[in-house]
Amino acid sequence: MAYSDILRQETADFNDVADLIDALEGETTSGTWSPTYTGFSADPTTLICRYSRIGQFCTVYYRAFPHGTSNTTGFTITAPFTAATVANALWGVSGLSIYNSGTLAYTGNAYIVSAGTTITIERDSAGTAWTNSGTKGVNYFQFTYQVA
């Protein structure tokens, strides 16, 4: 039972306080999601895709190994929730260990943009295109973003 429900049972005078607590508690959920990929002829396997949502914020954890087989120069996965609409915003993480055509580097980025529904994984901060063949992947990442 939520704190706000306990207050409402005690007395009607606390309804305003209970409403405030409802707003502060927000929705709390956690679980797994199955992302849809772009950029692969064979998607990564052995996935761990978890999220934890508290109110307006969602933390995502992604891990996949072995990596997939590239067939385009991009790499996106669907996010568990749509990002909030915030002018010029993006949420993400950098310095990821990535594989591009079988070569390991520690330059990758993962991010979601304002009102976005997909997480983009980049080879580096310059936005250099992925090789469109061979092994492609990111070992893991975790970040928090504001949800709609």
Secondary structure by P-SEA (a helix, b strand, c coil): ccaaaaaaaacccaaaaaaaaaaaacbbbbbbbbbbbccccccccccbbbbbbcccbbbbbbbbccbbbbcccbbbbbccccccccccccccccccccccccccccbbbbbccccccbbbbbcccccccccccccccccccccccccc
